[in-house]
Amino acid sequence: MTSRSPAPDAIGGGPDVRPQPSAVDKTSARFVLLYHELPNDATRTSHFDLMLEEGATLRTWALDDDPTVRTNCQGVELAPHRLAYLEYEGPISGNRGSVRRVDAGVFAWRWREVERLEISFSGRHLQGRWRFTLNPLDQRWSLEKLTDDSAIR
């Protein structure tokens, strides 16, 4: 059974448990991939939340598919979330469903532009370099797992 800590809405920060930095980059930050199951009457469908530590918040995308089993997926960027979600699993206040951890680990930025990112992940399941590309027409992001040949140098 999964242990539950207080919901992120109810706590001020929670424990600071950091995974060990990856050998790829000594400036690695944490990430978490959560499955966000929404109530049946929600206006959105259940999805995967990919959250990247960026300062005092988590840069977050709601993804249509699980990137640990697909090499391409799409999603939308959400407002920044609290760092408490790095450790939290369980119900979310306000009848917004619940979250379950799918993966966690560290990541390193490899390329950062407004409409294109390249990130190296080192999690239990989410591994390697990924390119995030924003479509400015619909504000949806495409995520693509890269091979060594397609990575930005």
Backbone as a printed PyTorch tensor [residue, N CA C, xyz], in Angstrom:
tensor([[[  0.8370,  -1.1720,   0.0000],
         [  0.0000,   0.0000,   0.0000],
         [  0.8830,   1.2370,   0.0000]],

        [[  0.4920,   2.2450,  -0.7560],
         [  1.2470,   3.4770,  -0.8650],
         [  1.0300,   4.3300,   0.3690]],

        [[  2.1360,   4.8480,   0.9340],
         [  1.9740,   5.7530,   2.0580],
         [  1.5380,   7.1110,   1.5290]],

        [[  0.7200,   7.7690,   2.3100],
         [  0.2000,   9.0590,   1.8780],
         [  0.6520,  10.1260,   2.8450]],

        [[  1.0560,  11.2390,   2.2900],
         [  1.3850,  12.4010,   3.1000],
         [  0.2790,  13.4220,   2.8930]],

        [[  0.2720,  14.5040,   3.6660],
         [ -0.7880,  15.4940,   3.4900],
         [ -0.8220,  16.0210,   2.0620]],

        [[ -2.0070,  16.3380,   1.5740],
         [ -2.1630,  16.8740,   0.2230],
         [ -1.3500,  18.1420,   0.0620]],

        [[ -0.7740,  18.3930,  -1.1480],
         [  0.0260,  19.5900,  -1.3570],
         [ -0.7040,  20.8720,  -0.9940]],

        [[ -2.0180,  20.9240,  -1.1220],
         [ -2.7580,  22.1240,  -0.7600],
         [ -2.7110,  22.3680,   0.7430]],

        [[ -2.4320,  21.3120,   1.5210],
         [ -2.5260,  21.4150,   2.9770],
         [ -1.1700,  21.5560,   3.6540]],

        [[ -0.0790,  21.5260,   2.8690],
         [  1.2310,  21.5940,   3.4980],
         [  2.0490,  22.7200,   2.9080]],

        [[  3.0570,  23.1280,   3.6380],
         [  3.8580,  24.2630,   3.2090],
         [  5.0820,  23.8950,   2.4060]],

        [[  5.4090,  22.6620,   2.2330],
         [  6.5880,  22.3380,   1.4540],
         [  6.9710,  20.8790,   1.5560]],

        [[  6.8020,  20.2830,   2.7080],
         [  7.1120,  18.8720,   2.8570],
         [  8.6040,  18.6210,   2.9390]],

        [[  8.9710,  17.3480,   3.0910],
         [ 10.3800,  17.0020,   3.2230],
         [ 11.1210,  17.2720,   1.9160]],

        [[ 12.3880,  17.5960,   2.0350],
         [ 13.2110,  17.8500,   0.8640],
         [ 14.0560,  16.6150,   0.6130]],

        [[ 13.4950,  15.6430,  -0.1000],
         [ 14.1810,  14.4000,  -0.4050],
         [ 14.6280,  14.4810,  -1.8520]],

        [[ 15.9190,  14.5580,  -2.0710],
         [ 16.4410,  14.7220,  -3.4250],
         [ 17.0820,  13.4230,  -3.9160]],

        [[ 16.6820,  12.9600,  -5.1310],
         [ 17.4070,  11.8470,  -5.7260],
         [ 18.8430,  12.2790,  -6.0210]],

        [[ 19.7440,  11.3330,  -6.1250],
         [ 21.1240,  11.6580,  -6.4460],
         [ 21.2100,  12.2020,  -7.8700]],

        [[ 22.0150,  13.2540,  -8.1000],
         [ 22.1550,  13.7920,  -9.4540],
         [ 22.6790,  12.7250, -10.4030]],

        [[ 22.2420,  12.8170, -11.6540],
         [ 22.7100,  11.8530, -12.6460],
         [ 24.1420,  12.1670, -13.0290]],

        [[ 24.8260,  11.1830, -13.5720],
         [ 26.1920,  11.3740, -14.0190],
         [ 26.2390,  12.2730, -15.2480]],

        [[ 25.0870,  12.4620, -15.9080],
         [ 25.0320,  13.2440, -17.1410],
         [ 25.3350,  14.7100, -16.8720]],

        [[ 24.8170,  15.2580, -15.7730],
         [ 24.9150,  16.6930, -15.5300],
         [ 24.8520,  16.9530, -14.0340]],

        [[ 25.8360,  17.6410, -13.5000],
         [ 25.8710,  17.8970, -12.0680],
         [ 24.8440,  18.9340, -11.6260]],

        [[ 24.1930,  19.6010, -12.5720],
         [ 23.1660,  20.5790, -12.2290],
         [ 21.7730,  19.9990, -12.4160]],

        [[ 21.6450,  18.7070, -12.3120],
         [ 20.3590,  18.0480, -12.4790],
         [ 19.3530,  18.5210, -11.4380]],

        [[ 18.1010,  18.5470, -11.8560],
         [ 16.9820,  18.8750, -10.9790],
         [ 16.0270,  17.6910, -10.9820]],

        [[ 15.0560,  17.7140, -10.0960],
         [ 14.1210,  16.5890,  -9.9680],
         [ 12.9540,  16.7130, -10.9420]],

        [[ 12.3870,  15.5520, -11.2820],
         [ 11.1400,  15.5040, -12.0420],
         [ 10.2560,  14.4270, -11.4460]],

        [[  8.9720,  14.5330, -11.7300],
         [  8.0280,  13.4790, -11.3800],
         [  7.0160,  13.3630, -12.5110]],

        [[  6.5740,  12.1470, -12.7770],
         [  5.4960,  11.8770, -13.7240],
         [  4.3630,  11.2640, -12.9270]],

        [[  3.2160,  11.9400, -12.9180],
         [  2.0500,  11.4900, -12.1570],
         [  0.9180,  11.1310, -13.1010]],

        [[  0.1620,  10.0940, -12.7460],
         [ -1.0940,   9.8340, -13.4390],
         [ -2.1670,  10.5740, -12.6580]],

        [[ -2.8500,  11.5030, -13.3250],
         [ -3.8780,  12.3310, -12.6910],
         [ -5.2380,  11.7950, -13.1110]],

        [[ -5.8530,  11.0540, -12.2050],
         [ -7.1880,  10.5070, -12.4610],
         [ -8.2180,  11.5250, -11.9960]],

        [[ -9.0320,  11.9610, -12.9420],
         [-10.0410,  12.9810, -12.6510],
         [-11.3910,  12.3360, -12.3740]],

        [[-12.2500,  13.0420, -11.6450],
         [-13.6010,  12.5130, -11.4000],
         [-14.3690,  12.3780, -12.7170]],

        [[-15.3850,  11.5090, -12.7220],
         [-16.1800,  11.2720, -13.9370],
         [-16.8390,  12.5250, -14.4780]],

        [[-17.1700,  13.4770, -13.6060],
         [-17.8640,  14.6900, -14.0580],
         [-16.9090,  15.8360, -14.4120]],

        [[-15.6170,  15.5660, -14.4920],
         [-14.6390,  16.6100, -14.8200],
         [-14.7620,  17.0240, -16.2850]],

        [[-14.3550,  18.2590, -16.5720],
         [-14.4120,  18.7670, -17.9430],
         [-13.2530,  18.2500, -18.7870]],

        [[-12.2150,  17.7310, -18.1530],
         [-11.0670,  17.1600, -18.8570],
         [-11.0320,  15.6630, -18.6200]],

        [[-10.2030,  14.9750, -19.3710],
         [-10.0160,  13.5450, -19.1570],
         [ -8.7840,  13.3150, -18.2840]],

        [[ -8.7030,  12.1520, -17.6920],
         [ -7.5220,  11.7800, -16.9220],
         [ -6.3060,  11.8420, -17.8430]],

        [[ -5.1360,  12.1490, -17.2710],
         [ -3.9460,  12.3850, -18.0810],
         [ -2.7040,  12.1710, -17.2200]],

        [[ -1.5530,  12.3660, -17.8190],
         [ -0.2750,  12.2620, -17.1290],
         [  0.2780,  13.6680, -16.9290]],

        [[  0.7100,  13.9860, -15.7180],
         [  1.3240,  15.2770, -15.4220],
         [  2.8270,  15.0870, -15.3210]],

        [[  3.5710,  15.7160, -16.2300],
         [  5.0280,  15.7130, -16.1780],
         [  5.4510,  17.0170, -15.5310]],

        [[  6.1790,  16.9150, -14.4140],
         [  6.5390,  18.0900, -13.6240],
         [  8.0520,  18.1620, -13.4710]],

        [[  8.6140,  19.3210, -13.8350],
         [ 10.0550,  19.5400, -13.7810],
         [ 10.3740,  20.6260, -12.7660]],

        [[ 11.2970,  20.3370, -11.8710],
         [ 11.6990,  21.3120, -10.8630],
         [ 12.3820,  22.4980, -11.5480]],

        [[ 11.8520,  23.6770, -11.2570],
         [ 12.4080,  24.9060, -11.8280],
         [ 12.3180,  25.9860, -10.7480]],

        [[ 13.3980,  26.1440, -10.0050],
         [ 13.3830,  27.0850,  -8.8890],
         [ 12.4760,  26.5790,  -7.7850]],

        [[ 11.5430,  27.4410,  -7.3630],
         [ 10.6520,  27.1080,  -6.2490],
         [  9.3340,  26.4960,  -6.6990]],

        [[  9.2150,  26.1550,  -7.9970],
         [  7.9800,  25.5580,  -8.5060],
         [  8.3040,  24.4160,  -9.4630]],

        [[  7.2580,  23.7990,  -9.9600],
         [  7.3780,  22.7240, -10.9370],
         [  6.7680,  23.1760, -12.2590]],

        [[  7.5720,  23.2050, -13.3060],
         [  7.0380,  23.4700, -14.6410],
         [  6.2930,  22.2050, -15.0430]],

        [[  5.0370,  22.3490, -15.4940],
         [  4.1440,  21.1960, -15.6170],
         [  3.4500,  21.1310, -16.9620]],

        [[  3.3750,  19.9090, -17.5010],
         [  2.6180,  19.6260, -18.7160],
         [  1.6110,  18.5220, -18.4180]],

        [[  0.3850,  18.6640, -18.9340],
         [ -0.6220,  17.5960, -18.9090],
         [ -0.4910,  16.8650, -20.2410]],

        [[ -0.0840,  15.5980, -20.1900],
         [  0.1830,  14.8160, -21.3980],
         [ -0.9510,  13.8360, -21.6750]],

        [[ -1.2490,  13.6620, -22.9570],
         [ -2.2930,  12.7360, -23.3780],
         [ -1.9030,  11.2770, -23.1400]],

        [[ -0.6100,  10.9700, -23.2680],
         [ -0.1230,   9.5960, -23.1770],
         [  1.0320,   9.5020, -22.1840]],

        [[  1.3550,   8.2910, -21.7990],
         [  2.4400,   8.0010, -20.8680],
         [  3.7700,   7.9770, -21.6220]],

        [[  4.6730,   8.9350, -21.3910],
         [  5.9370,   8.9340, -22.1240],
         [  6.8860,   7.7990, -21.7360]],

        [[  6.5700,   7.0440, -20.6840],
         [  7.4260,   5.9030, -20.3450],
         [  7.1600,   4.7180, -21.2640]],

        [[  6.0390,   4.7500, -21.9970],
         [  5.7230,   3.6540, -22.9170],
         [  5.5590,   4.1250, -24.3630]],

        [[  5.5480,   5.4310, -24.5960],
         [  5.4320,   5.9880, -25.9530],
         [  6.6300,   6.8890, -26.2110]],

        [[  7.1210,   6.8910, -27.4330],
         [  8.2620,   7.7450, -27.7720],
         [  7.8210,   9.0830, -28.3500]],

        [[  6.5320,   9.2590, -28.5450],
         [  5.9630,  10.5310, -28.9880],
         [  4.6600,  10.7440, -28.2440]],

        [[  4.4400,  11.9390, -27.7560],
         [  3.1680,  12.2690, -27.1290],
         [  2.9570,  13.7730, -27.1960]],

        [[  1.7440,  14.1960, -26.8740],
         [  1.4110,  15.6120, -26.9160],
         [  0.7560,  16.0240, -25.6110]],

        [[  0.7840,  17.3290, -25.3640],
         [  0.1490,  17.8400, -24.1650],
         [  0.1300,  19.3470, -24.1480]],

        [[ -0.3880,  19.8780, -23.0530],
         [ -0.4540,  21.3270, -22.8730],
         [  0.3090,  21.6940, -21.6080]],

        [[  0.9450,  22.8600, -21.6480],
         [  1.6350,  23.3260, -20.4590],
         [  0.6150,  23.9360, -19.5120]],

        [[  0.7500,  23.6090, -18.2480],
         [ -0.1330,  24.1200, -17.2040],
         [  0.5920,  25.1910, -16.3940]],

        [[ -0.1250,  25.8260, -15.5140],
         [  0.4890,  26.7740, -14.5800],
         [  1.4870,  26.0180, -13.6990]],

        [[  2.4980,  26.7010, -13.1900],
         [  3.4550,  26.0440, -12.2910],
         [  2.7490,  25.4440, -11.0790]],

        [[  3.2780,  24.3180, -10.6170],
         [  2.7370,  23.6110,  -9.4530],
         [  3.7240,  23.6860,  -8.2880]],

        [[  3.2480,  23.3460,  -7.0920],
         [  4.0670,  23.3440,  -5.8790],
         [  5.0610,  22.1750,  -5.8870]],

        [[  6.2090,  22.4160,  -5.2800],
         [  7.2290,  21.3720,  -5.1620],
         [  6.7300,  20.1510,  -4.3930]],

        [[  5.7230,  20.3100,  -3.5730],
         [  5.2030,  19.1950,  -2.7770],
         [  4.7600,  18.0280,  -3.6520]],

        [[  4.3910,  18.2980,  -4.9060],
         [  3.9610,  17.2120,  -5.8040],
         [  5.0980,  16.2650,  -6.1540]],

        [[  6.3450,  16.6460,  -5.9060],
         [  7.4580,  15.7190,  -6.1470],
         [  7.3490,  14.4750,  -5.2760]],

        [[  6.7210,  14.5980,  -4.1250],
         [  6.6110,  13.4820,  -3.1840],
         [  5.1830,  13.0030,  -2.9530]],

        [[  4.2040,  13.7320,  -3.4140],
         [  2.8160,  13.4560,  -3.0510],
         [  2.1400,  12.4510,  -3.9790]],

        [[  1.3410,  11.5800,  -3.3870],
         [  0.3950,  10.7140,  -4.0860],
         [ -0.8880,  10.7170,  -3.2590]],

        [[ -2.0440,  10.7540,  -3.9450],
         [ -3.2970,  10.7050,  -3.2190],
         [ -4.3050,  11.6880,  -3.7650]],

        [[ -5.3760,  11.9210,  -2.9940],
         [ -6.4530,  12.8100,  -3.4520],
         [ -6.0030,  14.2610,  -3.4990]],

        [[ -6.6000,  15.0040,  -4.4140],
         [ -6.3300,  16.4370,  -4.5460],
         [ -7.5710,  17.1790,  -4.0680]],

        [[ -7.3590,  18.2340,  -3.3020],
         [ -8.4860,  18.9800,  -2.7400],
         [ -9.3750,  19.5590,  -3.8300]],

        [[-10.5830,  19.9290,  -3.4530],
         [-11.5110,  20.5610,  -4.3940],
         [-12.1130,  19.5970,  -5.3960]],

        [[-12.1690,  18.3100,  -5.0520],
         [-12.7400,  17.2930,  -5.9430],
         [-12.0810,  17.3150,  -7.3230]],

        [[-10.7340,  17.4250,  -7.3130],
         [ -9.9790,  17.4320,  -8.5660],
         [ -9.3220,  16.0920,  -8.8550]],

        [[ -9.8130,  15.0380,  -8.2200],
         [ -9.3000,  13.7080,  -8.4970],
         [ -8.1580,  13.3240,  -7.5900]],

        [[ -7.2900,  12.4500,  -8.1070],
         [ -6.1420,  11.9810,  -7.3360],
         [ -4.9620,  11.7790,  -8.2780]],

        [[ -3.7670,  11.7240,  -7.6850],
         [ -2.5550,  11.4980,  -8.4630],
         [ -1.8150,  10.2880,  -7.9210]],

        [[ -1.1730,   9.5730,  -8.8610],
         [ -0.3630,   8.3950,  -8.5360],
         [  0.9660,   8.5200,  -9.2750]],

        [[  2.0620,   8.3200,  -8.5790],
         [  3.3890,   8.4310,  -9.1860],
         [  3.6340,   7.2850, -10.1630]],

        [[  4.0460,   7.6460, -11.3620],
         [  4.4190,   6.6750, -12.3880],
         [  5.9390,   6.5570, -12.4430]],

        [[  6.6170,   7.6870, -12.3080],
         [  8.0790,   7.7020, -12.3570],
         [  8.5930,   8.9650, -11.6860]],

        [[  9.8560,   8.9430, -11.3260],
         [ 10.5240,  10.1030, -10.7400],
         [ 12.0150,   9.9140, -10.9480]],

        [[ 12.7350,  11.0090, -10.8750],
         [ 14.1820,  10.9530, -11.0420],
         [ 14.7380,  12.3520, -11.1780]],

        [[ 15.7950,  12.4550, -11.9640],
         [ 16.4250,  13.7490, -12.2010],
         [ 16.4380,  14.0160, -13.7020]],

        [[ 16.5880,  15.3100, -14.0360],
         [ 16.6750,  15.7010, -15.4390],
         [ 17.6850,  16.8280, -15.5640]],

        [[ 18.1300,  17.0650, -16.7990],
         [ 19.0330,  18.1830, -17.0900],
         [ 18.5660,  18.8580, -18.3680]],

        [[ 18.5340,  20.1900, -18.3310],
         [ 18.2150,  20.9580, -19.5390],
         [ 19.3890,  20.8370, -20.4980]],

        [[ 19.1150,  20.5410, -21.7600],
         [ 20.1480,  20.4790, -22.7960],
         [ 20.0130,  21.6290, -23.7780]],

        [[ 18.8120,  22.1380, -23.9310],
         [ 18.5340,  23.2240, -24.8590],
         [ 17.2610,  23.8980, -24.3850]],

        [[ 17.2540,  25.2330, -24.3280],
         [ 16.0600,  25.9470, -23.8630],
         [ 15.8010,  27.1520, -24.7530]],

        [[ 14.7010,  27.0980, -25.4750],
         [ 14.1940,  28.2260, -26.2370],
         [ 12.7150,  28.3460, -25.8910]],

        [[ 12.0830,  29.4180, -26.3100],
         [ 10.6760,  29.6300, -25.9840],
         [  9.8010,  28.5090, -26.5250]],

        [[ 10.0560,  28.0790, -27.7560],
         [  9.1920,  27.0770, -28.3880],
         [  9.8650,  25.7250, -28.5720]],

        [[ 11.0890,  25.5550, -28.0440],
         [ 11.7540,  24.2570, -28.1870],
         [ 12.6700,  24.0210, -26.9950]],

        [[ 12.5350,  22.8340, -26.4280],
         [ 13.3430,  22.4180, -25.2920],
         [ 13.9600,  21.0710, -25.6020]],

        [[ 15.1160,  20.8140, -25.0430],
         [ 15.6690,  19.4650, -25.0800],
         [ 16.1140,  19.1320, -23.6690]],

        [[ 15.6690,  17.9610, -23.2020],
         [ 15.8640,  17.5780, -21.8040],
         [ 16.3640,  16.1350, -21.7480]],

        [[ 17.3260,  15.8740, -20.8730],
         [ 17.7840,  14.5090, -20.6010],
         [ 17.1610,  14.0560, -19.2870]],

        [[ 16.4670,  12.9200, -19.3320],
         [ 15.8280,  12.3580, -18.1500],
         [ 16.5950,  11.1400, -17.6590]],

        [[ 16.6430,  10.9870, -16.3500],
         [ 17.2130,   9.8080, -15.7270],
         [ 16.2760,   9.3830, -14.5970]],

        [[ 15.2620,   8.6160, -14.9870],
         [ 14.3010,   8.0900, -14.0310],
         [ 14.3340,   6.5810, -14.0610]],

        [[ 13.4280,   5.9590, -13.3330],
         [ 13.3430,   4.4970, -13.3720],
         [ 12.9010,   4.0300, -14.7450]],

        [[ 11.9580,   4.7580, -15.3550],
         [ 11.4070,   4.3720, -16.6510],
         [ 11.6540,   5.4150, -17.7280]],

        [[ 11.5300,   6.6880, -17.3930],
         [ 11.7240,   7.7730, -18.3560],
         [ 13.2180,   8.0640, -18.4340]],

        [[ 13.8070,   7.7310, -19.5870],
         [ 15.2480,   7.8140, -19.7700],
         [ 15.5800,   8.5130, -21.0830]],

        [[ 16.7580,   9.0830, -21.1520],
         [ 17.2810,   9.6120, -22.4030],
         [ 16.8550,  11.0360, -22.7000]],

        [[ 17.1860,  11.4480, -23.9220],
         [ 16.9080,  12.8220, -24.3590],
         [ 15.5580,  12.9180, -25.0420]],

        [[ 14.8610,  14.0100, -24.7130],
         [ 13.5450,  14.2830, -25.2870],
         [ 13.5210,  15.7050, -25.8120]],

        [[ 12.8660,  15.9050, -26.9410],
         [ 12.6500,  17.2380, -27.4910],
         [ 11.1990,  17.6210, -27.2930]],

        [[ 10.9670,  18.8190, -26.7610],
         [  9.6340,  19.3890, -26.5750],
         [  9.5160,  20.5260, -27.5840]],

        [[  8.4960,  20.4950, -28.4190],
         [  8.2960,  21.5390, -29.4240],
         [  6.8890,  22.0960, -29.2910]],

        [[  6.7830,  23.4130, -29.1470],
         [  5.4930,  24.0810, -29.0020],
         [  4.9310,  24.4370, -30.3660]],

        [[  3.6670,  24.0750, -30.6120],
         [  2.9520,  24.5180, -31.7950],
         [  2.2810,  25.8400, -31.4150]],

        [[  2.7340,  26.9640, -31.9710],
         [  2.1780,  28.2560, -31.5470],
         [  0.7180,  28.4620, -31.9540]],

        [[  0.2280,  27.6780, -32.9050],
         [ -1.1630,  27.8370, -33.3430],
         [ -2.1660,  27.3220, -32.3240]],

        [[ -1.8650,  26.1720, -31.7130],
         [ -2.8160,  25.6100, -30.7470],
         [ -2.2480,  25.5090, -29.3310]],

        [[ -1.0080,  25.9860, -29.1400],
         [ -0.3520,  25.9800, -27.8350],
         [ -0.1740,  24.5800, -27.2490]],

        [[ -0.1300,  23.5670, -28.1180],
         [  0.1370,  22.1960, -27.6710],
         [  1.6080,  21.8820, -27.8900]],

        [[  2.1600,  21.1260, -26.9640],
         [  3.5460,  20.7030, -27.0520],
         [  3.6110,  19.2780, -27.5850]],

        [[  4.5570,  19.0190, -28.4760],
         [  4.8630,  17.6590, -28.9390],
         [  6.1420,  17.2300, -28.2440]],

        [[  6.1380,  16.0390, -27.6760],
         [  7.3190,  15.4780, -27.0260],
         [  7.7880,  14.3000, -27.8510]],

        [[  9.0840,  14.2730, -28.1360],
         [  9.6590,  13.2190, -28.9690],
         [ 10.9370,  12.7140, -28.3280]],

        [[ 11.0280,  11.3940, -28.1620],
         [ 12.2660,  10.8140, -27.6480],
         [ 13.2840,  10.8320, -28.7740]],

        [[ 14.4970,  11.2940, -28.4690],
         [ 15.5360,  11.4450, -29.4700],
         [ 16.5030,  10.2790, -29.4620]],

        [[ 17.0450,  10.0300, -30.6250],
         [ 18.1850,   9.1240, -30.7430],
         [ 19.4220,   9.9990, -30.6460]],

        [[ 20.5800,   9.4140, -30.4690],
         [ 21.8050,  10.2080, -30.3860],
         [ 22.0140,  11.0560, -31.6350]],

        [[ 21.5980,  10.5360, -32.7970],
         [ 21.7940,  11.2600, -34.0570],
         [ 20.9090,  12.4940, -34.1700]],

        [[ 19.7520,  12.5140, -33.5150],
         [ 18.8340,  13.6380, -33.6590],
         [ 18.9490,  14.6540, -32.5220]],

        [[ 19.7970,  14.3780, -31.5440],
         [ 19.9540,  15.3000, -30.4170],
         [ 20.6640,  16.5720, -30.8570]],

        [[ 20.2780,  17.6720, -30.2630],
         [ 20.9200,  18.9430, -30.5520],
         [ 22.3290,  18.9110, -29.9810]],

        [[ 23.2690,  19.3870, -30.7220],
         [ 24.6610,  19.4050, -30.2440],
         [ 25.0900,  20.8090, -29.9830]]])
